[in-house]
Each structure stands twice: as structure tokens, then as C-alpha cells.
């Protein structure tokens, strides 16, 4: 045996299989290594390196590694497949280690040992052919065949063929007298993602065209071979008559699937079909056949004696007897009626449970379990009770009826001593999946997050009193009033999620949130059609029971507390107000924003995603148990040239991202070049594997657009199919997004089809031409074609909650990579959908910038006194957003307990505190943790780093390119523990003020702003400190700061060194201030003036901080706004206490940043406020302390250090505003 280097790390190695190109070893590791989990025993496949075939062997090895890494992260793969543990290569060999147990051996080895054994030894094995004649042993065989079928299903779900189902490629484990079968032999795997499930088979040839059918055909061969293990050569024509009809039928089906004499059409076997057949065989052997005698089992049934009189009457009437039949004749009739070759049992659902029926030859019998002796409990046992008899199918009450036939006999008795229990018969109707504890906990957490979003949906649905006002000159209008007493449902959900009462909330949506278009309807919005106007009132399609009309907000009559709307007239809203006035006038109707359709669609997608996540235990494990779920595999290919252009921190992340499975987390602070990292990785991926498939996703359309633009600029775009599938939010609201995508991405393909000879030839025939024309106009056909385009694409770019991601998920298309940008800004629910798309995932984001939308709201809700768990769970247990997972995950039980606590326990009671501590608090903490999923993942990585784990699955990019060193020092110190470093080339450029592309003219109404510093604080005196300095802030706006900005924009000039138009942006936290600044800019015509000077300006110069994450500008001016006297509450600082928003605000500028505001406001709450109200600058607000010291030019570390911020007091320049 050759002593390969890779074997030297192990002991007791033995060759268990010698192949043509590789050897398979079983070996042990003496000590528990840091790279492995679980048992110390492994299988290792070793390919020796041969110079002439080195590249071929490498490709074989690499392909198996790649496929096994994909399969390892597939749900339940470890139960049915021999999964990869790790892979190695050196100058001697390529190798793969597999997780195994010391009791694992190859099935071929086991069979060889049996065949060589004495008859006495053979008879001890359940797989010996004579033992398999007994159902008890044959059940074991079929359970193991079921494991192989599940393994093949996993392969086929991932578009892979095994092609070598044989004892040499099955591992068995001796455990509890049952040998658990698992598939191996993956060097034969073939990817058929782009192929159909069946093809032509040439029976003249010895070779078979590979297809899914081939795997099932080989499974049939395997079953036949296992039925004759240990048989003497003279008995090879062994009779299989002992097999049941179901067993014979399945084996014939498997064996004959590849014996068709012509082209396959739709003739192929599905995994579900095979698996269900095997399950039924196992069920039949366990419950329909006696394990010892091979006879059909008999199940006992009895009559409810209390109803015997009514039963006699029913049967007599059915038999049309003039007189009531005798009891003996009744029993005789029932015995004959249920004496059938197959017993048909029907299950139906009712409100409070289930009903079961037996269909006799003539009558229908309702059955129920019998009472457990000595108790009042009923249980399905060895005897069931006939409780009702019906003459026809009208007795089949309930809904969702399921019918099954059973090959059993029924025995009508008065009492039973049978050992045959009805439990398994009844349980066979259950199809609910069982969730593991990890899956249940995670799903419960996500369901609560989901329920909060559902609750928010219902807070935007109001009941309104409607009056129609018909006037002259097209002044018809609808007058609405919102009565809080009529909005109890709205109020319940509003309380939970901390929204104002219905009157205030409606006013806010209409007047402040700019919700202009609304739906007026007589029903709740529970389906997609509820967001589209009713057809014309004069057509048959119009219905007063389901009426909707689109209305547009015009004005708010404050004195009358009512709202004036008009009817939107267009083809999509065909009815005028006069048409429908009689229907809506003086009515109480529902009103909701048309934009709520986007929420409705998103919630349905969330629901589907959660169902899929519940099936993917590997994904959940990779989130909940990051360290143990992570594996490392050294990337086997050379890095492409772009690798050398990356800085050190990116190179490290680049290597680790390629090496790490399944998830790698990248924290990307501002300006570090995250997009360049992504495009570099894409270049590596497609250089090595041109057929790769990658999904690129982000929460916002803008970020996805940036990624798309950068990819199109690079070398990848020429040879790859790249789909930009992101829609604007308006497209979602108007429900036109999907159609636009179908048209956009199938147009070229349609043109190619039309130009084909086949199309042109078919077009000659009139009837066919008409069908072709209809086909080209069919959205259904376009949708079908679009699915194929999606599955064939190399790169798909989509927003995280888009229909594209949902379509890929619903069609079970697996990609090689999922790369998620803006992960820190997305909620856990938003991240899950794209995470499902592949088993190798790269998440990039920054939890220290903008958090997931509503994170603060979520925290308030969870800790608020109105947090109502039962109501939340009810919102996702019933109605349009109901999820079956609430039952599977036992969330309903949690709801019941919460309701009991709420109704019966005092908040101060011991029981309540115990409940809160043990049950409620962990759930709430998990909701908070997984709502901000990216932040949780990063914090876990930081914890693993401190523990010096060898399985790090993430890192931070530390070299920034965007900012002037002064700005970078502020951002790095305040928000990133001084981890950010400057790119040396850019640092030199920014420090040389000659390179600055703008300057300020010297004028009397501003101080000299041409300072060397990159970070300038234009300070306004603190109104809490000086009595003569009255507050400048009014309704979250500050006129003085607006005027300072005007002066700055008038003074700023483009310098001669500017190589391109320098950009300017103004940022402020508050919408009222934005309105005032943009109003001033328009009045002064400043955008045109700036453009004439040579500046680049967008449509709007002033933006919110939130809208500008990811953006940058050469010059940034910030208006802080807050300038008030409020000594009772530190919330007077408002937005300025949000560390993450300050981070975004301070990190947008390239050359220079100006902050206009009062540093004294910060200083008051940091140092001078009453002790109990003062900011905790040691633990929570350390960045405020540092900021105050730097603005006041106090060195943070030592007296010799220079502060990065230059303060200029501008109080005297705005003195007129204090008067």
C-alpha cells in the first residue's frame, strides 16, 4: 500500500476498495482535530497524481468536491448520502474525506462476506434471501431502499444523476440490527440542469443515454440483486412469488422504464412517485401482512350498542323491508357489507378535528376510537367503533376529504384480543412534517417577525363613513370621515405595533406619507384582485358584493375632520363617481392605500419563503450554529490577475470567501470598495467555471443597479447571460413588474425562434399559424419561457424580495453562489429568500450603518406594554397570510399559554415572572436577534475571533478609498474601533489641498471656509448655555441653517484642477428641513447656478441621510437642525443619538465635509445634564464624548495629537435669527 502524505495524519488505515483510478480507505484520527466534528473515523478516497492525466484527475476530483459541498448543505443529506468532511491536494494526490462511523462498511463487502460464509452464518443475516421471504425482514430491506430513493431524490432535486447504483457505491452501518444504507460513488455524478428528465434509449447499443430514469432502472437492478444474496448458483432462477403485488409492480416499473422501443415522451419516473410506492410497500408489510404467516391482517371493529335501534331502522329502510330486520340479520348484513378485498377508508376534516369513514359495498360507516379502559380518554387501538351508518355519500361530512384503500380484512366483533392496532392505519393519513427543535425555534422567531409585518399591513386598512358630493364643473367629490369606534380591528393592531389611533394614522398617511391613491371597497383586501378597480358598472363582470374604486386624495378639511377625495378616471378605473354614487353614498366602506399591494405581495412571498426555510435544516443550522456548520476547503485554482489589485484586507477576504462553506460574512464599512470585491470574485468564479450560476441580490434597486452597471463595464459581460430583473416599486404597485420582465428577457429569444426554419415552415399552415400567433401573445407562455431563461442565466440580479427570487425558489433552481449586498440593511426575513437559492453564500453589509427598516419599531413593540402574542399569532394563523407552520412549530401552543398568562396571572405574580423568564423572554430575544440577522452573524464572528476559533467565517474590510483622512479618522474612531485604514495613494491625494476640486469665495456673510481640514464643524452656540441665544429649531426645521447653506452654495466655486464636475450633496435627518432647503434652492435657482459653475448636481440637491446610504459626493454639507431648550429629555437630540445614522451622515464626503449645528447641544447632555438624565458616555455614548472633544479641539489620546475636526463658530454670522 502506497504511503501517501495525506495518510500520515491518520492511523489504522486500510484499503476497503481498489478502483481503476482511486483507492478508498477507512482510517482513524487519533486526536480530535480542530477541523473535524463528531466521530474520529473517516473514509478517504485518494486519486494518485499522474503527470499525463493530472488535469483530468483534478477535474474529476474538483467536480466531486463541488457537488458534495452543494449536497452537504441540502436538507437531510447526511441521512441518505455519504457527505464530504474535507478535501486535500498536494504534489502526490487529490483526496476527499467523508464523515462515517467505525461500523460503516461498503454493502459490496458485506455481501461478499455473506456469500463466503457458512449456512449457519448466512441465516443470521436479515438480508439472506431465505430470510427475505419473511415480511419482517423484507421491511428492513425496503426501509433501506427508501433511504437510497431519498438520496436519489436529493441528487435529482439538484439536477444530478448518480449513474452507478450498485453495492460498491452504498455504505451500510450496523446499528440496532438494521443496516442503514447511504449512497456514495459520486465520481459518476452528472449534472443535467439544462436537460430534460428522459431521452431516447438505443436498445441496440450496450450504452444507455443518461437520464433520471437510468438511476431508477439501476435501483430496480439493485433490489433484484439484494433479493438473492447468499443464494446458491443452482437457484439463480429463484421464484419471487412470495413478494406482494405492490412489490412486484414497483420492481417491474423500475426495470421496464428503459425498455421502450421509441423516443421517450412524458414517460419518466418521478422521485415522489417512487418514494410513495416504497412507503406504501413498507406500510403494507407492517400493517396489511402478518409478519410471520405472510397472511393478510385482520382488524377488529364493533357496533355502538347504544345506537343499535337506529342502525336497525337505517338498514331496514335501505333494504326496503316492511318490518325492521332482526339483530342477527343486521350483523350478518354488516359483516357481508365490509367483507371486501380492499377496505376503503375516508378521512375528512371538520372544524374541531377529523372524521373517519369506511366505505362498505353498499353502506357508509363512520368510525371512532374506543375508550381506554378505566379512563375517559379515547384512543385508536385494536378495536374501532361504528358510530353512524349512512345509506349514501351525503353522510360524508366535512371537507378536504382523503380516501385510501387498504389490503386488510375486517372482523365484526363484540370485544377484541387482537394485537393489530388501528393506530398505524389512521396515522397513514397524516402528512405533516416534523420539525426539529432548532428548526422549530428559528421558525417561531421568524413567524413572530412575520406577524408584526402582517399587523402593520392591517393598520393601513380603515373603515370610513362615505358621503358623495356631486357638484358642477367636475367638482364631484367623496367626503370621508374616520370614526375610531368603527376601527376596532385597526386599533388592536395599531396598539401592538405602536402606531397612533386610526384618525391620526390615516391623517399621517394621507397628508405626510404622500399616499395619494387609495382603494375604496366594501371588503377587506385579502386577495390581489382587491387592489384593482371593479369593471364597468354596465358590464356583467360588475358586482356590488365585491366593489372597488380607485380614489385620489385632494385635501383635508381640518375644521370638519374629513377628507376630500376624487375618483381617478382612466381605463383601469372605468367607473365615474356618478356611476357608483348610489352604491357608496352614506355607506361604511373600507379604504386602504393602493401602494399596500406591494406589502400584500411581499407578505405572500415571506409566507412561501418560511415554508421553504422550514424544510432546509442545513440553512437554519448555518445561521444558528455558525462555527460547527462551517467547513474550509482550500481553493484549488490559481487566482486571476485582478487578485493582485486588491488591498491586503480584501485579498484575505477573497481567499477566505472562496475557501469557506456554506456562508461567509463580510463587514464593509463606508468607502472600502465592496463592489470591486464582488466583481473580482465573479471574475474568478467564471474564469474557473464558465457555466457557473450566481445570484446577486440587495434590498434596494439602486444597489442592484450599481452592481449591474459595474459588471457590464467589466470583462464578464461579453460571454455570459446576465439578467437584470429588478423592478421599481411603482411596477410592483401597478402589478406590471412580472410582465415587464417576461417581455424584457424573452424578446430576443422570441426573435430567434421566429427566425428559425422550423417556425417559418410551421407558419405556412393556417391553423398552426393562428395557434402560433396566440402563443406569442400569451403571458402564460412568456412566463414559462422566462422560467427557462432564468434557469439558464449565469448571473441574475434581483432585489431580495422580488418576484424573480420567488420564481427561482418555486422552480427549485439551485445556483452555485448567492451574493448578498446591503445585508446589514435587510431584515432576517428579507435575507432568507435569496439565501435559499444556493449552498455557497456571501453576505456583505455593515450593521454599523442603517439598520433594517423598522428595527427600532420592532424593539419598541417587543418591549411595549401592548405586545399581544395571541393576536399576533392569530394574524398568521388565519386570513390571507395564514401559515400552516404555526401548527407544525407549536407556535399556537405558545399563544395559548400566553393568553392564559394574560388572562389569569397578575404582572407581579411569581408565576408570571417565571413564565416571562422561561418562555416569553427567550422568544422576544430571538425575535430581536434574528430580525437584525446580519448584525447577529457579525457579532457571532467577533465572538469566535476572541475565542481564537480556527473556523472563522467572516471578516471586515479595513482599507478605505473614499474619504479624506480627517473624515476617515472621525468615522473609524467613532464607529469602527479605529480599524479603518486609508489607502496610501488616496490619502496623499486628499491631503494635498491643491487636488481639491472646489473652493469658497471670501465673502462678508461667511467666515473663511478654505481650511486644510477635511472635516469642518460650523458651530452655533448652545441655547441651553446662553440665555440670549433663543432656539432656532421649529417643527424639525431650522431657517438659520438653511440660510447658511444658501450662502455656502453661492460662495463655492470649481477650481482649475478639477478633472470632472465635482459633486455636491446636502444631507439632513428631517423631511421638514429638506422641504425648506429644496424650496430655498429652487427660489434662488441654485442648481442651475451650480451647474453653470461646473458642478454636478442631481435632480434634488438635499436628501435624507437614509436615502443616501451607499452614495458619495466630493463636497457634503450636513444640516443637523436640532437647536432647542429641552432640559427634561435627551430625546431633544433626536436623530443625533442614532450612532448608525451619524455614521452614514459623516461618511459620505470625499474631499470635505461641513457639519452645521450646535456641538453644545451634545455637550449639555454628555456633561451638564442632571445625573439621572445624562448620557452614559462610558458605555453607550462614548462616540459623543469623543466627538465633543474633537470639535472643541481637545486631543482624544494625548496632548500632542492633532484633532481631525476644525471648528468654526458661525453664531455671529446668523445673529439676525436670534432676534
RADA-V954763 format. One line per field, one symbol per residue. ss: DSSP state (H for helix, E for strand, L for the rest). phi: phi as a letter, one per 40 degrees, with the letter a starting at -180 (. if undefined). A space follows every 10 residues. Layout:
ss=???
phi=???
This chain:
ss=LLLLHHHHHL EEEEEEEELL LEEEEEEELL LLLLLLLLLL EEEEEEEELL HHHHHHHHHH HHHHHHHHHH HHLLLLHHHH ELLEEEEEEL LLEEEEEEEL LLLEEEHHHH HHHHHHLLHH HHLLLLLLLL HHHLHHHHHH HHHHHHHHHH HHHHHHHLLE ELLLLLHHHE EEEEELLEEE EEELLHHHLE ELLLLLLLLL LLLLLLLLLL LHHHHHHHHH HHHHHHLLLL LLHHHLLLLL LLLLHHHHHH HHHHHHLLLL LLLLLLLLLL HHHHHHHHHH HHHHHHHLEL LLLLLELEEE EEELHHHHHH HHHHHHHHLL LLLLLLHHHH HHHHHHHLLL LLEEEEEEEE LLEEEEEEEL LLLEEEEEEE ELLLLLLEEE EEEEEEEEEE LLHHHLLLEE EEEEEELLEE EELLLLLLLL LLHHHHHLLL LLLLLLHHHH HHHHHHHHHH HHHHHHHHLL EEEEEEEEEL LLLLLLEEEE ELLHHHLHHH HHHHHHLLLL LHHHHHHHHH HHLLLLEEEE ELLLLLLHHH HLLLLLLLLL LLLHHHLEEE EEEEEEELLL LEEEEEELLE LLELLLHHHH HHHHLLEEEE EEELLHHHHH HHHHHHHHHH HHHHLLHHHH HHHHLHHHHL EELLLLLLLL HHHHHLLHHH HHHHHHHHHE EEEEEEEELL LLLHHHHHHH HHHHHHHHLL LLLEEEEELL HHHHHHHHHH HHHLLLLLLL LEEELLLLHH HHHLLLHHHH HHHHHHHHHH HHHHHLHHHH HHLLLHHHHH HHHHHHLLHH HHHHHHHHHH HHLLEEEEEL LLHHHHHHHH LLLLELEEEE LLHHHLLHHH HHHHHLLELE EEEEELLLLL LLLLHHHHHH HHHLLLLLHH HHHHHLLLLL LLLLHHHHLL HHHHHHHHHH HHHHLLLLLH HHHHHHHHHH HHHHHHHHHH HLHHHHHHHH HHHHHHLLLL LLLEEEELEE LLLLHHHHHH HHHHHLLLLL EELHHHHHHH HLHHHLLEEE LLLLLLLLLL LLLLEEEEEL LLLLLLLLLL LLELLLLEHH HHHHHHHHHH HEEELLLLLL LLEEEEEELL HHHHHHHHHH HHHLLHHHHH HHHLLELLLL LEEELHHHLL LLEEEEEEEL LLLLLLLLLH HHHHHHHLHH HHHHHHLLEE EEEEEEELHH HHHHHHHHLL HHHLLLLLLL LHHHHHHHHH HLLLLLLLLL LLLLEEEEEL HHHHHHHHL
phi=.cccdccccb bfcacbabbc babbbbabbc bccccbbgcc cacbbbbccb dcbdcccccc ccccdccccc cdccdgcccb bcccbaabaa cbababbbca bcccaccccc ccccccccdc cdcccccccc ccccddccdc dccccccccc ccccccccgb bcgacadcbb bbbcafgbcc cbcbgcccdb cbdbbccaac bccccccbcc adddcccccc ccdccccbcg ccdcbccdcb ccccdccccc cccccccbbc caccbccacc ddcccccccc ccdcccbbbc cccgcccbbc abccccbdcc cdcccccccf ccbccccccc ccccdccbcb cbccbbbbcb dbibbbbbcc cbbbbcbacc ccdgbbcbac bcabbcbabb cacccccgaf cbbbbbcbbb bcbcabbccc ccdccccccc bccbcccdcc cccdccccdc ccccccdccc bbcbcbbcbc bcffbcabbb bbcdccbccd cdcccdbgcc cdcccccccc cbcgcccbbb acaccbadcc bbcccdcccc ccbccbbaac bbcbabcccc fbbbbbccba dcbccccccb dccbcfbbbc baccccdccd cccccddcdc cccccbcccc ccccbccccc bbacccbccc dcdccccdcc cccdcccccb bcbbbbcbcc gcgccccccc ccccdcccbc ccbbbbaacb ccccccdccc ccccccccbb cbbcbcbccc ccccgbcccc cdccbbdccd cccccccccc cccccdcccc cccccccccc cccccccccd ccccbbbacc bccccccccc cfcbbcbbbb cfcccccdcc cccccccabb bbbbaaccbd cddgdccdcc ccbccccbcd cccccbbbgc bcbccccccg cccdcccccc cccbbcdbcc ccccccccbc ddcccccccc ccccdccccc cccccccfcc bcbiabcbbb bccddccccc ccccbbfgcc bccccccccc cccccccaab ccaccacccc bcccbbbccb dcccbbcccc cccaffaacc cdcccdcccc ccbcccccca ccbbabbacb cccddccccc ccccfccccc ccchccbccb cbbccccbcg caacbbbbbc gcaabaccac cccfdcccdc ccdcccbccc cabbbbibcc cccdccbbcd dcbcccccbc bccccccccc ccfbdcbacc cbccbbcbcb dccbdcccc
